[in-house]
Amino acid sequence: MNLCRKWQKLASEMRIVLLAICIGGMVNILSAKLTSAVWGTTPTTPVYAGHPYTLTLTLETKPNEEITGIRLEQGPTRPADRQTSEVKGDRRQTILHWHQTETQPKIVAIPSGLVLANVAEVQVFGFMRSATTTQQRLQAEAFNYKVEPLPQEAAGTPVGRFSLKLEADAKTFSPGEVRLLTATLQSYEGTLPEDYTFALKATTSGKVYPFRIIRNTEQNLIAQAHFVTTETTSDIQLCLMPLTVFDLASRTLQSVTCPPLTLQLKTALEANEEDLVVDVNASQHAVKAKLLRFAPSMHALTLGILEGDWEDISAYGEWRYVRTKTLGGWIRKQDLETVK
């Protein structure tokens, strides 16, 4: 009997909880509201004829409300190319993006119009999740923007905001080692230049082979090149050639520079312990060979492939001094045989 009463009491409490949830859900549904709809462009101003830009519509709702569909009385007639969403404070911003290009200078006018949005309100109760969709209406204000002709001084140059970066597969080296360089041109605003070729500033500390593009997207152009270090007693500093662009904010030509990349010379000899014992009766060349930082064997094959032609100059134990068309370095005999 007592057990039956307990079950009745528990069922009554559950009904009260479910009723409270339903009432709370109804209150939230009634209070759901699309609070803001604002047009904009990226870059903000100006927009130049012949250069891509993005038309945006920013919608604001509560953090637990998501835009699942939209219909516009004014503005683009095609669906948005992209939709992003981000919670900022007590509001959620949902941004619709249309990628566009105007061929001629003009004034683009979007009249005031009704925005019809399907807003899904998400409710979470412990491990349960539910979503209720309602249609919200809001009048978006008119929006006008000017498409200007590209200034004469900007002809033939990238328009926007960009950055250059140079990295290496390792930050240290021994003379004769090969480093794989990765160059990145990133676009924050504007379109990446077509047929762009990365190049290093002149250096006497090694030889760089042509950069090859490995990735090309709307925001990033990435290329790689081999850099073979020469015999040196100091660190090597490398930098990409700057890129001249037309900056949208200042409306002037600016030079995009690359932060220098420093390769540090290794202090430890790349040799076996017995190789460090110098025979005083050996020739001067042999003594010098022991004191050189040997090129690691993993780079011997790369050196041979890159140059394609070499000459076996001299030997010292298991090491051979190989000179190519423009480079020289110590490599192990077994690696030289592999390359041959």
C-alpha positions, 0 to 999 in steps of 0.5 A: 500500500505504501509503495503504491502511494509513493508511486502516485506521489512520484507521478504527481511530481513528474506531472508538475515538472512537465507542466512547468517545462511546457509553460516555460517553453511556451513563454520562451516561444512567445518571447522569441524574437529576431531583434536585428537585421543589418546589411553590410559589405566586406571590405566595408568601403570602398568597393572597387569595380572589377574586384570581388567583395562580400555583401553581408546580412547580419541577423541577431537572435538569442544565444539559443536560437538558430536561423534555419531558413530565410526569405528576403523581400529585397536584396540578392535573389539567389541563396547566400554562398555561406552562413556563419554563426557566433554568440557574442554576449547575450546575442547570437549573430548569424551572418549570410554572405554573398560573394559578388563582383561589380563590373562597372562603377555605380551606386548599389541600393537595397531598399527597405524590405521585410526579412522572414526568418525561420528561427529554431529555439533550442531547449535542453533539459538534462540529457533531453534536447528539443527545438521549436521553429517559429517564423520571425519577421523584421523590417531591414533598413535600406542600404546603399553603397558605392562601387568606385573605379579602381585608382590608376596607381592600383592597376596591376597590383593586388587590392586588399590586406595581405601577409607573407610568412616564411618557415622551414622544416627545422630551425637549425642546420649544419653546412651542406644540409638541405632545408625545406622552406614553406612560403605563405601568402595570406589574404585577409581582404581582397583576392590573391594575385594570379600567377604569383611567384615566391622569391627569396631576397639574395643570399650568399649562404646557400642556394634556393630552388624554385618555389612550387605551389602546393596549395591555392585557396581563396585565403592562402597561397602556399609554396615550397622550395629546397634550400641547400646551405653552404659552408658557413660559420654563422647563422643564416637569415632568409626573407621573402621578397616584398609584395606591393599591394593597394591597401583598402584602408589607406587607399595607397600602395603599400609593401607587404614584408616578410618577417625574417627566418633565422636558421641557427648553425648547429654547435655539435659536430655531425660525426662519430666520436672516433672521427673527432680524433685528429691525426697530427700526421694527416694532411691539412685537408684531412684535418680540416675534414674532421673539423667540418660539420658533416652534412647528415646522410639523409640529405645526400640523396636530396643533394644528388637529385637537386643537382643531378651531376656531381664529382667525387673529390676526396675521401676520408674514412667513410666520408666522401667530399662531393662537389656538384655544379654549384655546391660542395659537402661531405656525405657518407660513402653508402649514401653516395652509392645510393645516389649513383 
